[in-house]
Amino acid sequence: MNKDQVKGAAKDMAGKIQRKTGEAIGSDEQQAKGLAKQAEGKTQKKAGDVREAVHDLTRKP
C-alpha cells in the first residue's frame, strides 16, 4: 500500500461521515461537501492503485 491509497481511503471515509452528518442535520451543503470529499478520496485511492500496479509490473523478480 502506498500513501495515495491510504490518504484516499481516509478522505473517502471522512466524506462519508460528513455526508451522513449532513443528512442527519438536514444540511444540503454538508451533504454536497461530503460527496465531493468522497469523490476526491476515491480518485486519489485509484491513482494509488495504478501507481502500485505499475510498481509491481516494473519490479524485477
C-alpha positions in Angstrom: 0.0 0.0 0.0 1.2 3.5 -0.8 0.4 6.8 0.7 -2.1 7.7 -2.0 -4.1 4.6 -1.3 -4.2 5.3 2.4 -4.9 9.0 2.1 -7.6 8.3 -0.5 -9.3 5.8 1.7 -9.2 8.2 4.7 -10.7 11.0 2.6 -13.4 8.7 1.3 -14.3 7.7 4.9 -14.3 11.3 6.1 -16.5 12.3 3.2 -19.0 9.6 4.0 -19.1 10.7 7.6 -19.6 14.3 6.6 -22.4 13.3 4.1 -24.2 11.2 6.7 -23.9 14.0 9.2 -25.4 16.4 6.7 -28.2 14.0 6.1 -28.9 13.7 9.9 -28.9 17.5 10.4 -30.7 18.3 7.1 -27.8 20.3 5.6 -27.6 20.1 1.9 -24.3 22.0 2.0 -22.7 19.4 4.2 -24.0 16.6 2.1 -22.5 18.1 -1.0 -19.2 18.7 0.7 -19.2 15.1 1.9 -19.9 13.8 -1.6 -17.1 15.9 -3.1 -14.7 14.7 -0.4 -15.7 11.1 -1.1 -15.1 11.6 -4.9 -11.7 13.1 -4.2 -10.8 10.3 -1.9 -11.9 7.6 -4.4 -9.9 9.3 -7.1 -6.8 9.5 -5.0 -7.1 5.9 -4.0 -7.5 4.8 -7.6 -4.4 6.8 -8.5 -2.5 5.0 -5.8 -3.8 1.7 -7.1 -2.5 2.5 -10.5 0.9 3.6 -9.1 1.1 0.3 -7.1 0.2 -1.8 -10.1 2.9 0.0 -12.2 5.4 -0.6 -9.4 4.5 -4.3 -9.2 4.9 -4.7 -13.0 8.2 -2.9 -13.2 9.8 -4.6 -10.2 12.3 -7.3 -11.1 11.6 -10.8 -9.9 
